Amino acid sequence: MNRLFWPFAGFIVLVAFLAVGLTLKPSELPSPLIDKPAPNFSLPELKSPENVFTSDSMKGQVWLLNVWASWCAACLDEHPVISELADSGVVPIIGLNYKDVRNEAIAWLARYGDSYTLSVSDTRGRVGIDFGVYGVPETFVIDKQGMIRHKHIGPVTQSAVRDTLLPLIRELQQ
């Protein structure tokens, strides 16, 4: 009996860990950067690389940083939602074009529309790494003091805008 007990007990423990793991949502992984200052960065604008955008220029405003790429299928899925939010004028949205070829990114925006306040080019992905990006798309809500207040992993949906982003943005704009 003892010979069968330990393998059976081990099996039960493994099943319990699997059951708990299946209930977790990877898109809700907490970011260690929440409530911490957003990394300062200075990057060339995507469409006008001779112009440099700095994150400091957004101090005093609540804004979104949307990490996207032309090679990202999920970015295309979220693009109409981001565009609608940008067109509403509720909040400025800065696009962080991540590990992309500049001309391909510009062509993608021309094809699908460009509602971003502006997009910057992070071809080497260094700023993305500073923000803890491990996949695209990701979206960050940054407050007036330059603190990251929320990180949305994956495509932004209408329900995420309605239930999470807009209430937080309005609260931070007070």
N, C-alpha and C positions, 0 to 999 in steps of 0.2 A: 504494500500500500504506500509506504513512504517513497518508494522508487517512482511511483506515478504522481504523487502529490506535488513535488517541486516543479516538474515540467508543466503540469496543469496550472499551478499558481503563477508561473512565469508567463504562460499563455494569457491568462486572465489579466495580468498587469499590462501586457503589451496591447491587448484589446482595449483596455481602459485608456491608455495613452493615445491610441489611434482615435478612439471616440472623441476625446477632448480635442485633439488636433483637428479633426474634421469640423468642429464647431467654430474654430477660429477664423477670422476674416483677415487675410493678409493685407487688404487695402486699408485696414484700420490700425496698422502698426504705428505706435506712437513715435513721433520724431523727437530726438533729444534736443532739437533746436526750438521747439515750441516755447514761447515766452523768453526767448533769448534774442539778442540782436542779430538781424539778418547779416550775413557776410557782406562786407563792402566789396564792390566790384566796379570795374571800369572796362567796358567792352565796346567795340565798334558797332555802330548801327548796321543792321543787315543791308538795308537798301543804300545807305550812304556811309561806307566804311571810313571815310575821312572824318566823319563826326563820331565822337566818343560819348557814350552815355555812361553816367556814373549813378550808382544806386543812391548816393547822397542827394542827388537832385530831386528825389521823391520825398525827402524828409518833410514833414508837415502835412502829408497826404496819406490817406489809406489807399493802398494799391494792391493789385494782384500781379504775381509773377507766374506766368504760364509757360512751362517747359514743354517744347514741342519739337518735332522734326518732320521733314518731308517723307522720310522713310518709315514713319510710324503710322500703321493702319489705325490704331486707336485714336491718334490725334485727329485723323480725318473724321472719325465718329463724333468726337467732342467738339469739333470746329464750329458747327452751327450754334451750339449752345454758348460757346465762348463769344462768338460773333454777336449773338443776340444780347448777351450781357454787356459787351463792349458798346454796342449801338445804343443801349439804354442810357448810357452816360452816367450810370450810378457810380462807377469806379474806373479809374484808369487801369488798363491791362497792358503790362509790358510782356512781350513774347521773348522767351529765351530760347533761341534756336540752337539745339543741342547736338553736337557732333554731326554736323550736316555740311553738305557742300553748298556754298553760298548761292550759286546760280540755280541749283535745284530747289533751294528753299524759296528764293524769289519767284521762281516759276510756279511753285506750289501755291503761294499766296495769290499770284495773279490768276491762277485757275480756280481756286476755291474762295477767294475773297480775303481781304486784309482789313479787319476791324481793330487790330491792335493799335494802341496809342503809338507804339513803335516796337520793333523787334530788334534784338541785339544778337550778335553772332558769337557763340561759344564753341568754335570748331574743335578745340582740343578737349572740351568738357571740364575744364578746371573749375569754372564757377559752379557748374552742376555738382561736382564733387564737393565743393565747399558747402552747398546746400543739402548734401546728403541724398542727391538724386540717384536712384538705382534703376530707374526705368522711366520711360516717357509714355504718356503725359503725366505730369505732376503740376499742381497748382498751389501756390503759397499766398496766404493773406498776410500782408505786412501793414502794421499800424503807423500812425503819424510819427512815432518816435523811432521807427525803423526796426521794430520788434516783430518776429514771426509769431502770428497768433493762431494760424491753422495751416495744416498741410493736407491737401487732398491728393491721394494717390490714385492714378488711373483716370479714365475719362470723366470729366465733369458732366453730370446729367442735369436735366431740368429739375429733378427732385432735390439734388444736392444744392443747386442754386437757390431754390425756393426755401428749403428746410434748414440749410446750414450757412451757405455763403452770404446771402442777402441779410439775414438777421444779424450775423456777426459784423458785416460791413457797416450796416446802419448803426449798430451799437458803437463801433469804433469811431464812426464819423461824428458822434455826439460831442 
